[in-house]
Amino acid sequence: MSKRTLIHDCALILPDQVLPRGWLLVEGERIGAFGAGVPPTHVTADQRLAAEGRALLPGFLNAHTHLEQTFMRGFASGRPLLEWLRNAIWKLQAAMDAEDVRLAVTLGLVEALRGGATHIVQHHKVAQPGVVLALAEQFGVRLTLARAWADRGAEAEPAERILADLRELFAMWHGRGDGRIRIANGPLAPWRCSAETLQRSAALARQHGAVTHCHMNETQHEVALTMQEHGLRPIEWFDALGILGEDFQAVHSVWLSDGEIQRLAQRRATVVHCPAANMILASGCAPVVRLRRDGVRVTLATDGPASNDGQDMFEMMHLATLLQRVHTLDPAALNPREALEMAWGTHHLQVGAPADLVLVNTNSARIQPVHDWHAALVHNVRQCDVETVMVAGQLLIHEGRVLFLDEAALLAECRERAHHLLRRAGLN
C-alpha cells in the first residue's frame, strides 16, 4: 500500500486561487486530495506534517543550469560572455576529473533543491554524464540531462562520438526512476555547431520523444557570428534546418528580431529566461513580455552558478519581474502570478499530479504581513525560507535539513576540492 503523507494548516497555492488555510494528502508519488480548513476525519495518513505559518506550493522547474559550475562561482564579474568562457570557464571545465564532477554536481543538486527546484534541467558541459545521472537517481531528484556538445571550434568533438553518446544515454537512462530521469539533445550554441550534426542529433532526440535544448541569441556578437556565416539570424537558421518545434528550447533568447519571435510562436517552441545571468554578463534583457503576449511559452531558470553565483528560483522570479518593468517602463509588466507560472512550468497542485512540493516558512519579519500571496512569494520569500522539499512523494529536505547526505561534510570536502581544481586550471 502506498505511503500517505498529510500536510496541514498551511496556505495552499493553487493554480487559480490561494487557500489561506488548508491541507493536502500525498498518496504514494502523487497528490491524492486537498481542501480548505482542517482535514476531514476520514483522511488518514502514515505521516503528518504540521505546517502552520507555511505556504505549500508546487516545486519549481529550473529550466536551465550547469550544476558542475558550483566550483566556478565568482568568475563572471567584469567579463563579457565570450571572454568569461575562454579565460575562465573552459579552462576549469577541462581540468575537472570525475571526482570534481561528482562533488560539484552533488553540491549543485543540494543548492538547486534548497532554491525550490524539484525538476532541474542540467545542460551538461563536462565529461562523466553518468555520474550526474546516477546522483540524481540515487538522491531522488527529477532531472533532465541535456548532453552538451560542440563539433566546431574550441573543444570540438567528432560528430559520430556525439551521436553515439546520445544513443547510449537514451538507451540507458531516458525514463529511468519511474520517469524522473530524462535525456535531451544539448547543442551549445549555433556558432559552435554544424548543420549536419544539429539535424542528426535533433532527429535522434525526436525518435525518443525528447527535446533539443540550446543557448540561442544570448549576445549581439553571437547573433552576428551566425549571420556572417549563414546569412540568417540564429532562430531563422534553426528553423531552416527543421529544428524549431514544440520540442525545442531556446535558452536566453535576448536579442530576437520580430521575425524570430514570430517563428518561435508559430513553431510553439519554448524560451528559457535566465535574468540573473543576462544581467551579470551584461548580455541584455530578453523581451519576455513581448514573447508571452505573442504566444511564446517562457520558462524560468537560474543558469549555472558560474554566471549567476546562485540557484535561487525565488530570486529569479523577483529579478524577472523587476527587469521586465525597467525594460518596458511599465509597472504592470510581468506580475507576480505570471512569474510564478513561468517558474512552475506545468507543475500545479492538483489531484493526480506528481507530489513535487515545496513548503516555505512565511513567519518572518521579511515576509509578514501577507496581503497578496503571489507578491509575497515572488518579492519576499527567498531560498533560506525553504524548509521542506518533496519529489515524487519522497522528502528530500525536511525542516531545513537535507535527508539524503551529510551536508556539512559535503561542504567541507567541496571547499578543499575546489581549491585544488583552481590550481590545476592555473587560475589560483
N, C-alpha and C positions, 0 to 999 in steps of 0.2 A: 504493500500500500504506500502511496506517495506521502512524503513528509508534508505536513501542513504548518505554515507559519502565519500567525496573526499579528499584524501591526496595527496599533490602535491609538486613539487620542491624538492624532496628528492632522495637519491640514493636508488635504489631497488635491494635487494639482492635476486636474483632468483636462482633456483636450478642449472642452468647450465651457468649463466652469471651474471654480475652486470651491471645495467644501472646507470651511474653516475648521471643522472638527469631524473626523471620520475614521474609518477603519478599512483595512484591505487584507484579504486572505490569499496567501500563496499556497497553491496545491502542486507539489512536485516542482516542475520547471516553469509553471505558468501562473498567471493571475486567475484565481478561482472566483472571487467575488469581492465587492466593496460596497460601501454605503456611508451615509451620513450618520452622525451621532455615535452611539455606543453599539458594539456588535450585538446582533440578536443572540439570545440564549442558546439557540440551536447550533451556532457556529462554534465548532470545537477545533483545537489546534494542538500540535505536539510542542510548539514553541510560541511564546507570546512576547512581543516586543512593545513595551510601553513607550510612547513617543510624544508625550506632552511637550509643547513648545517647539516641535519639529515640523518640517514640511516634507512630505513624501512626493517624489516626482520621478518620472521615467529617467533612466540613465541616459547620458548624452552619447551621441556619435561624434567622436573626434575624428573627423573625416580625412585628416592627413597629418602624419607626424613621421619623425625619424627617431625611434626610441634610442638607438645607439648614440645619439648626439648628446645624451646626458653628460658624457665625458668631454664635451666640446663647448660648454657654456662660456659666454663672455667674449667670444671672438668676433661677434658681428658688429660691435660698436665702432663707428667711424669708417666702415668699409662698404663700398657698393657690392652688389651681389657677386659679380664675376671675380673681383679681386679677393673677396672673402672666400670664395670657393677655391681659387688657385693657391692662395698663400696660407690657408689655414685648413679648411675642411678636407680637401682632397688629400693633403699630407697626413692628417690624423686618421682618416679612413684607411689609407694604405698601410699605416703602421699597426692597425688593430689585429690582434690574433683572436683565436676562438674564445679564450678566457675573458679578454676585454669585451668582446661582443656579449657574452653571457651575462657578465656583471652589469654592463651599461644598459642592456635591454631590461634586465630584471629591475634595475633602478627606475628605468623609464616606465615600466608597467605599473610599479607602485605609485609613481608620481601621477601617471595618467588616471589611475583609479581614484586617487585622492582628489584629482581635479574634476571628478564627477562623470568621467567617461566609462561606460560599460562596454562599448564597441569601439575598437581602435583600428584605424587603417594605417598600417605600417608600410611606408614606401621604403623598402629595404635596400640601402645603397652599398652595404658591405657584404663580405662573404659570410658563410655559415647561416643561411636562412633556416636550416633545420633546427639550429639552436633556438632561434626565436619562436618557431612554431611549437617545439617541444615545451618551452617555458609556458607559452600561452595555454597549451593543453593541460600541462601539469597544474597550473595555478587556477584554471577555470575561467580564464578571460575570453571574451568574444573578440576575435581578431581576424582582420583581413590583411594578408601579406601581399603587397604588390611588388613582385620581383623586379627591382630597378635594373635598367640596362642602358648602355650606350654602345653603338657599334661604329662610332666615328669620334675622332678627337682623342683627348686625354683619357687614359684608362679604357680604351675601346676594347670590346670583346668580339670574337668571331660570331657571326650570326648563328651558326649551327650550334655553338655552345649555349647561347641564349635560349634558343628554341628547345634544345634538349633539356636544359634545366627546367624550363617552364613545363614541359611534358612530364618530367619526373615529379615536380611539385604538385601538379594537378592529380597525378595518379596516386601519390602517397598521402596528400594532405587535404585536398579540396573536399569539404563536407565532413571532416573528422570532428569528433567531440559533439555528436548529435547536431552537426551543422554550425557549431560555434566557430570553427576554423575554416577560412576560405582563402583562395589564392586569386590574385589578379595579375594582369599584364601591366608592367610599370615602366614604360619608356621614360627616360629622364627629362628630355626637352627636345623640341623639334629639331633644333640645330645640331643635336648630337646623335641623331638617328637617321638611318637611310630609309627611303620609301619602301623598299622591298621588305626589310625586316619589320617595319611598322605594320605593313599589311599582313604579313605571315603571322606575326605574334597576335595581332588583333583577331584574326580568323581563328587561331588556336583558342584564344580566350572565349570566343563566341561558341565554339564547339562544346565548351564546358559550362555555359551559362554564366560566365564570369565577365568582369568589367576590365576596361583599359583605363589606366589612371596615370595622368601625365602633367608635369609642370607646363603651363601654357601662358604666353603673353604676360610674363611676370615683369619684364622691364622693356623700355623702349629699345634698348640696344639689342635684346634678343629678337624682338619683332623685326628689326632692321636686318639682322642676320638671315632670317628666313626669307624676307622679301628680296634681298640681294641674290640669293641662290635660286629661288623658285618663282619669283615674280608674284608671289601670293603671301598674304598675311598668315600666321600660323593656323588659326582656326579654318581659314579658307583652304589651306593646303591639306589639312587633315580631312576636311570634307571631300576634297577632290580625290583623296586616297580611299574614301569609303569608310573611314574610321569613326566619324561622328555618328552618334545614335544614342538610344536610351542607355546603352551600356558604356558610355564614355563619360569620364570625369575630368574636367579641365581645372586643374589646381591653379589658384591665384587669379588668372584672367583679369589683370589690372588694366592693360592697355588694349581695349577692344574697340573696333570700329562699329558703326551702326550695322553694317552688313554682317559682321561676325556675330553680333548679338542676335540678329535675325536668324542666322543659321543655327546657332545654339538652340533657340526656341523651336525652330522647325524640326530639328532632329531630336528634340526632347532630351538633350544632354544635360549634365549636371555641372555647375560651377562650384568649386570648393573655395570658400573665402577664408583667408588667413590674415586677419587685420594686424596683429602684433608684428608678425614677420615683415609684412609690407611696410609698416611704419619704421621698424628698427633699421631695415636695409634701405629705407627711403626709396622704395620701388614705386610707390604711388598708392592710389586709392581705387579699389575695384568698384565699378558702378553698380553696387548691389541693388539699390532702389530701382534703377532702370531695368536691371535684369529681371527682378521679381515682377515689376509692372508689365514687362513684355512676355511673361510666362516661362521664364527660365527657372528651373529648380536650383536653389542655392543652399548649400550646407555650410557648416562652420567647422573650423579646425584651428589647432594651435600652431601647426608646423613643428619642426623639430626644436629641441631645446637649444641648439646652436644659433638659430635665427629668431628665437623668441625668448629663450632663457627660462621658459616655464611651460607647463601644460595644464593651465587652469582654465577650464571651459567657462566658468562664471566670468572670469576676467575677459575672455574673448567676446562674450555677449555684450558686456559693458563697453568694451572698446569699439565693437562693430557699430553699436547704436550711435556713439559719440562721433565716430569717424564719418558716418553717413550724414549726420546733421551738419557737420562742418563742411563736408564736401558739397552738399546740396543747398546749404544755407536755409534749411527747412527744419524747424524744431520738432516737427511731427514725423520726420523721416525715420523709418525702421523703429517702430515702437517696441517695448519690451516683449510683448506677446509674440511679435514676428521674430525677434531674436531667439526666443525660446524654441519656436518652430524650426528655425534653422539648425539649432544645436541638437534638437531631438531627432531630426531626420524623420523616420517613420515610427519612432518609438512613442507609445502612448500608454497611459493607464487605462486599460480596457480588458474586460473578461476574455480570456483566451490568449492574450498577448504574453510574450516571454516575460518572466519575472526578473527583469533587469531594472533595478530600483536604486534610488539614492535618497538617503534621509539626511537632511541638513538641520542643524541646530540654529533656530532663529531667535533664541532667547539671548540676545546680545545688545549692548548699547549701540552697536554699529548698525543694527537692523531694526530694532523696535522704536516706535510703534509701527506696525504694518497696516497701511491704509490700502495698498494695492499690492497683491501678492506677486504679480508678474514683475512689477517695478522693483520690488524688494529682492527678488531672485536675481534679476539682471544687474541692478545697480548697487546692491548692498552685500549680498552673500558672496563669499569667496571660498577658495579651496580649503582654508583652515576650518570652515564651518561644516564640512562634510564629515559626518560621524559614521554612517553605515552605508556600505555598498554591497549590493546583491546582484549576481549574474546567474541567470537560469535557475533561480531559487536557492542558490548557494551563497552564504555570507562570505565575502572576501575581506571586508573591513567591517568591524563592529565596535561601536563606542570609541572610535578613533584608533583602534588597534588593528594592524594587518594580521590576518589569521593564518596565512599560508607560509610565512617565513619570519625570521628574526630580523626586524627592520634595523635595529641598532647595529647588529653585526654586519649587515649588508652595507650600511653607510660607511662604517669604518673600513671595510675591505675596498669599497669603491674609491674612497679618498686616496688610499695608497696606490691602487692600480692606475688611477687616472694620472697621477704624477709620473709614474713610470712611462705611460703612453706619451705624455708630452716630451719627455726626454728622448724616447725612441724616434719621435717625429721631428726632433730638432726644434721644438717650439717652446722650450722651457726658459 
